[in-house]
């Protein structure tokens, strides 16, 4: 049985697309006979991230991360994030001449630049430095692959996403969901600056608006938008019920690399309104009445009201975690086959230590 170690700075108790993607992939990998072990912040001392205390930053030293990896005796290595643990794992791989794959889950440069006065050019230089030494950098969509290639990333390979269509499914509508007037426009996810929520909350729309989730921007947004219902975080069957009662799912982010919540909404039979950017454009564009994309988000919302719940569900059914996981595994194996031909392309080192 092949042994795969995944290193990630994003893990429980965080609730986000990175964590859910890894969880679902791990389940499918086990079914394929792959023995997966994890290196996460739960194994080390950590501190809250400035401006976003829900995220814990590990402060483990290189020797601690090395010991955690070596105890698992991996045949393959995958580094999921560019944070402190990802950096230490990358260092270990280079020092020990261990091929590794990476994934570009989040627009890391834009995420950091939204919080700190760091130029995007510097941040993208870091992203190139981090990912280009791996044998495969996984991205979720073809449009992101094209964009990242233009920014100098190498060895880019597709890793799509799936959806649990048994959990997320259409349900009979109630007359006044949440006690609110229809139509109900809903968004679900982290309540944080990078999600661009005011682009949705500022719209003049009929009916009601709902925000499901939590995050550092929630208190300020609740005060700023008193007519919007903020429910906090929902999980499992309760979350699925919330999706199913919406008339339109609104995805205002312009920095996500995919948007797992888009698939959850579609599987619930809810048409999606979004900007025509990476993620939404890859999922929604050209798919009939499953949703609407527009540079004017308000127009997209009104167009999505005329969408088809049947078309939304049918589109979601084309995505499976089984197929996505086979992509992931192929990429991990391909990364090991890359014979370090670009070993010194990004940083000189006679020992492999960086």
C-alpha positions as CSV (number, residue, x, y, z in Angstrom):
1,X,0.0,0.0,0.0
2,X,1.6,3.3,-1.0
3,X,2.1,5.9,1.7
4,X,1.3,9.5,1.1
5,X,1.9,12.4,3.6
6,X,0.0,15.6,3.2
7,X,1.2,18.7,4.9
8,X,-1.3,21.5,5.4
9,X,-1.4,24.7,7.4
10,X,-5.2,24.8,6.9
11,X,-6.9,22.2,9.2
12,X,-9.5,21.8,11.9
13,X,-11.1,23.8,13.5
14,X,-11.0,25.9,10.4
15,X,-14.0,25.5,8.1
16,X,-13.1,26.3,4.5
17,X,-12.7,24.8,1.1
18,X,-9.1,23.7,1.6
19,X,-10.0,21.6,4.6
20,X,-13.1,20.1,3.0
21,X,-11.2,19.3,-0.2
22,X,-8.5,17.4,1.7
23,X,-11.0,15.6,3.9
24,X,-13.0,14.4,0.9
25,X,-9.9,13.5,-1.1
26,X,-8.5,11.5,1.9
27,X,-11.7,9.5,2.1
28,X,-11.5,8.6,-1.6
29,X,-7.7,7.8,-1.4
30,X,-8.4,5.3,1.4
31,X,-10.9,3.6,-0.9
32,X,-8.2,3.4,-3.6
33,X,-5.8,1.7,-1.1
34,X,-3.6,4.7,-0.4
35,X,-2.4,5.1,3.2
36,X,-2.6,8.8,4.0
37,X,-1.0,10.5,7.0
38,X,-1.3,14.2,7.8
39,X,1.0,16.9,9.2
40,X,-1.2,19.7,10.5
41,X,-1.2,22.6,13.0
42,X,-2.9,20.3,15.5
43,X,0.5,18.6,16.1
44,X,2.4,21.7,17.1
45,X,2.2,24.8,19.2
46,X,0.5,27.6,17.3
47,X,-0.5,31.2,17.6
48,X,-3.6,33.1,16.2
49,X,-3.0,34.8,12.8
50,X,-3.0,38.6,13.1
51,X,-6.3,40.0,11.8
52,X,-7.8,36.5,11.5
53,X,-7.5,34.7,14.9
54,X,-9.6,31.8,13.8
55,X,-6.6,30.6,11.8
56,X,-3.7,29.2,13.8
57,X,-0.2,29.6,12.6
58,X,2.2,26.8,13.6
59,X,5.5,27.8,15.1
60,X,7.2,24.4,14.8
61,X,10.9,24.3,14.0
62,X,12.4,22.5,11.0
63,X,13.5,19.5,13.2
64,X,9.9,19.1,14.6
65,X,8.4,19.0,11.1
66,X,11.1,16.7,9.9
67,X,10.5,14.3,12.7
68,X,6.8,14.2,12.0
69,X,7.3,13.5,8.3
70,X,10.0,10.9,8.8
71,X,7.9,9.0,11.4
72,X,5.4,8.4,8.5
73,X,8.0,7.1,6.0
74,X,6.2,8.5,3.0
75,X,6.5,7.2,-0.6
76,X,4.9,10.4,-1.8
77,X,4.7,14.0,-0.4
78,X,2.1,16.6,-1.0
79,X,2.3,20.2,0.4
80,X,-1.1,21.8,0.3
81,X,-0.4,25.3,1.6
82,X,2.3,28.0,1.5
83,X,2.3,28.7,5.2
84,X,4.8,27.8,8.0
85,X,4.3,24.1,7.8
86,X,4.4,24.1,4.1
87,X,7.7,26.0,4.2
88,X,9.2,23.5,6.6
89,X,8.0,20.5,4.6
90,X,9.4,22.0,1.4
91,X,12.7,22.5,3.1
92,X,12.7,18.9,4.3
93,X,11.9,17.6,0.8
94,X,14.7,19.6,-0.9
95,X,17.2,18.6,1.8
96,X,16.3,14.9,1.4
97,X,15.9,15.0,-2.4
98,X,12.2,13.9,-2.0
99,X,10.0,14.8,-4.9
100,X,6.8,16.6,-3.9
101,X,3.6,18.0,-5.3
102,X,1.9,21.2,-4.2
103,X,-1.6,22.8,-4.7
104,X,-2.6,26.4,-5.2
105,X,-5.9,26.5,-3.3
106,X,-6.1,30.2,-2.4
107,X,-5.0,33.4,-4.1
108,X,-2.3,33.7,-1.5
109,X,-0.9,37.1,-2.9
110,X,-4.3,38.8,-2.9
111,X,-5.2,37.3,0.5
112,X,-2.0,38.7,2.1
113,X,-2.2,42.1,0.2
114,X,-5.8,42.6,1.5
115,X,-4.4,42.6,5.1
116,X,-0.8,43.8,4.8
117,X,1.0,46.5,2.7
118,X,3.0,44.0,0.7
119,X,3.3,44.5,-3.2
120,X,1.6,41.8,-5.2
121,X,4.8,41.5,-7.3
122,X,6.7,40.4,-4.2
123,X,4.0,38.0,-3.2
124,X,3.8,36.3,-6.6
125,X,7.6,36.0,-6.6
126,X,7.2,34.1,-3.4
127,X,4.5,31.9,-4.9
128,X,6.8,31.1,-7.9
129,X,9.7,30.3,-5.5
130,X,7.5,28.1,-3.4
131,X,5.7,26.0,-6.0
132,X,8.2,25.8,-8.9
133,X,10.6,23.4,-7.1
134,X,7.8,20.8,-6.9
135,X,7.1,18.3,-9.6
136,X,3.4,19.2,-9.9
137,X,1.4,22.3,-8.8
138,X,-2.3,21.5,-8.8
139,X,-4.9,24.0,-9.7
140,X,-8.7,23.5,-9.7
141,X,-9.7,25.0,-13.1
142,X,-8.4,25.5,-16.7
143,X,-8.7,29.3,-16.4
144,X,-6.6,29.3,-13.3
145,X,-4.0,27.1,-15.0
146,X,-3.8,29.5,-17.8
147,X,-3.5,32.5,-15.5
148,X,-0.8,31.0,-13.3
149,X,1.2,29.9,-16.3
150,X,1.2,33.5,-17.3
151,X,2.6,34.4,-13.9
152,X,5.5,32.0,-14.3
153,X,4.3,28.9,-12.4
154,X,5.5,25.6,-13.8
155,X,4.4,21.9,-13.8
156,X,0.7,23.0,-13.5
157,X,-1.8,20.1,-13.4
158,X,-5.6,20.1,-13.0
159,X,-7.2,18.8,-9.8
160,X,-11.0,19.5,-9.9
161,X,-13.4,19.1,-7.0
162,X,-16.5,17.0,-6.3
163,X,-19.7,17.3,-4.3
164,X,-21.7,15.0,-2.0
165,X,-25.0,14.9,-3.9
166,X,-26.6,12.8,-1.2
167,X,-26.1,15.4,1.5
168,X,-26.8,18.4,-0.7
169,X,-30.0,17.9,-2.6
170,X,-33.2,19.7,-3.5
171,X,-35.8,19.9,-0.8
172,X,-39.4,21.0,-0.7
173,X,-39.6,24.8,-0.3
174,X,-41.2,26.5,2.7
175,X,-43.2,29.7,2.3
176,X,-41.0,31.9,4.4
177,X,-37.5,30.4,5.0
178,X,-35.9,31.9,8.1
179,X,-39.1,33.9,8.5
180,X,-38.0,36.0,5.6
181,X,-39.8,37.3,2.5
182,X,-38.9,35.6,-0.8
183,X,-37.0,35.7,-3.0
184,X,-34.1,34.8,-0.7
185,X,-30.6,35.6,-1.9
186,X,-28.0,33.7,0.1
187,X,-24.2,33.5,0.4
188,X,-22.3,31.0,2.4
189,X,-18.6,31.0,3.5
190,X,-16.0,32.8,5.5
191,X,-17.1,36.3,6.5
192,X,-13.8,38.0,5.7
193,X,-12.5,40.8,3.6
194,X,-11.3,38.6,0.7
195,X,-14.8,37.3,0.1
196,X,-16.0,40.7,-1.2
197,X,-19.3,40.5,0.6
198,X,-20.3,44.2,0.3
199,X,-20.5,43.7,-3.5
200,X,-23.6,41.5,-2.6
201,X,-24.8,43.3,0.5
202,X,-24.9,46.7,-1.2
203,X,-27.2,45.5,-4.0
204,X,-30.8,46.7,-4.3
205,X,-32.6,43.4,-4.7
206,X,-36.2,42.2,-4.1
207,X,-36.8,39.9,-1.1
208,X,-34.2,39.1,1.5
209,X,-30.5,38.6,1.9
210,X,-28.8,35.9,4.1
211,X,-25.2,35.4,5.1
212,X,-24.2,32.0,6.5
213,X,-20.8,31.7,8.1
214,X,-18.4,33.4,10.5
215,X,-15.2,35.3,10.4
216,X,-13.3,38.5,11.3
217,X,-15.6,40.8,9.3
218,X,-18.9,39.6,10.7
219,X,-19.4,42.1,13.6
220,X,-18.6,45.1,11.3
221,X,-20.9,43.8,8.5
222,X,-23.8,43.0,10.9
223,X,-23.7,46.5,12.2
224,X,-23.3,48.0,8.7
225,X,-26.2,45.9,7.2
226,X,-28.9,45.6,9.8
227,X,-31.5,44.3,7.3
228,X,-29.4,41.3,6.4
229,X,-29.7,38.0,8.3
230,X,-26.4,36.7,9.6
231,X,-26.9,33.1,10.8
232,X,-23.4,32.0,11.8
233,X,-21.9,28.7,10.8
234,X,-24.0,25.8,9.8
235,X,-23.0,22.2,9.3
236,X,-24.2,18.9,7.8
237,X,-27.9,18.4,7.3
238,X,-28.7,21.8,8.7
239,X,-26.4,23.5,6.2
240,X,-27.9,21.4,3.3
241,X,-31.4,22.6,4.4
242,X,-30.3,26.2,4.4
243,X,-28.9,25.9,0.8
244,X,-32.1,24.2,-0.4
245,X,-34.4,27.0,0.8
246,X,-32.5,29.7,-1.1
247,X,-33.8,31.1,-4.4
248,X,-30.4,32.3,-5.6
249,X,-26.9,31.5,-4.3
250,X,-24.7,34.6,-4.6
251,X,-20.9,34.2,-5.0
252,X,-19.4,37.7,-4.8
253,X,-15.8,36.6,-4.4
254,X,-13.3,37.5,-7.2
255,X,-10.3,35.9,-5.5
256,X,-11.4,32.2,-5.0
257,X,-9.7,29.6,-7.1
258,X,-12.8,27.4,-7.4
259,X,-15.7,27.9,-5.0
260,X,-16.8,24.6,-3.4
261,X,-19.9,26.4,-2.2
262,X,-21.0,26.9,-5.8
263,X,-21.2,23.1,-6.2
264,X,-23.0,22.7,-2.9
265,X,-25.6,25.3,-4.1
266,X,-26.0,23.6,-7.5
267,X,-26.4,20.2,-5.9
268,X,-29.2,21.7,-3.8
269,X,-31.0,22.9,-6.9
270,X,-30.2,26.5,-6.4
271,X,-29.1,28.7,-9.4
272,X,-25.9,30.7,-8.9
273,X,-25.1,34.4,-9.5
274,X,-21.5,35.4,-9.7
275,X,-18.9,37.6,-11.4
276,X,-17.3,36.0,-14.6
277,X,-14.0,35.1,-12.9
278,X,-12.0,32.0,-12.2
279,X,-14.1,29.4,-10.5
280,X,-17.6,30.6,-11.5
281,X,-16.7,31.0,-15.1
282,X,-15.3,27.4,-15.2
283,X,-18.3,25.9,-13.6
284,X,-21.3,28.0,-14.7
285,X,-20.4,29.5,-18.2
286,X,-22.0,27.6,-21.0
287,X,-24.2,25.5,-18.7
288,X,-27.6,26.7,-19.7
289,X,-29.9,27.9,-16.9
290,X,-27.8,26.7,-13.9
291,X,-26.8,30.2,-13.1
292,X,-25.8,33.7,-14.4
293,X,-22.5,35.5,-14.6
294,X,-22.2,39.2,-15.1
295,X,-19.8,42.0,-14.3
296,X,-22.8,43.6,-12.8
297,X,-23.6,41.3,-9.9
298,X,-27.1,42.7,-9.4
299,X,-28.0,41.8,-13.0
300,X,-26.5,38.3,-12.4
301,X,-28.7,37.9,-9.3
302,X,-31.9,38.9,-11.2
303,X,-31.0,36.6,-14.1
304,X,-30.4,33.7,-11.8
305,X,-33.9,34.1,-10.4
306,X,-35.1,32.9,-13.8
307,X,-32.7,30.0,-13.7
308,X,-33.6,26.3,-13.6
309,X,-33.3,24.3,-10.4
310,X,-33.3,21.2,-12.5
311,X,-30.4,22.5,-14.6
312,X,-28.5,23.4,-11.4
313,X,-28.8,19.9,-10.0
314,X,-27.9,18.3,-13.3
315,X,-24.7,20.3,-13.5
316,X,-23.7,19.4,-10.0
317,X,-24.1,15.7,-10.8
318,X,-21.3,16.0,-13.3
319,X,-18.8,16.5,-10.5
320,X,-17.6,13.6,-8.3
321,X,-15.0,13.3,-5.6
322,X,-14.0,9.9,-7.0
323,X,-13.0,11.4,-10.4
324,X,-11.3,14.4,-8.7
325,X,-9.3,12.1,-6.4
326,X,-8.0,10.1,-9.3
327,X,-6.8,13.3,-10.8
328,X,-5.1,14.2,-7.5
329,X,-3.4,10.8,-7.3
330,X,-2.2,10.9,-10.9
331,X,-0.6,14.3,-10.2
332,X,1.1,13.1,-7.0
333,X,2.6,10.2,-9.0
334,X,3.6,12.4,-11.8
335,X,5.4,14.8,-9.4
336,X,7.7,11.9,-8.4
337,X,8.6,11.2,-12.0
338,X,10.0,14.7,-12.5
339,X,13.7,14.1,-12.4
340,X,14.7,17.4,-10.7
341,X,15.6,18.9,-14.1
342,X,14.9,22.3,-12.8
343,X,16.6,21.7,-9.5
344,X,18.7,24.9,-9.6
345,X,16.3,27.1,-11.6
346,X,15.0,29.2,-8.8
347,X,17.6,29.1,-6.1
348,X,21.3,28.0,-6.0
349,X,22.1,25.3,-3.5
350,X,24.9,22.7,-3.5
351,X,23.2,20.8,-0.6
352,X,19.6,21.0,-1.6
353,X,18.8,23.0,1.6
354,X,16.7,26.2,1.1
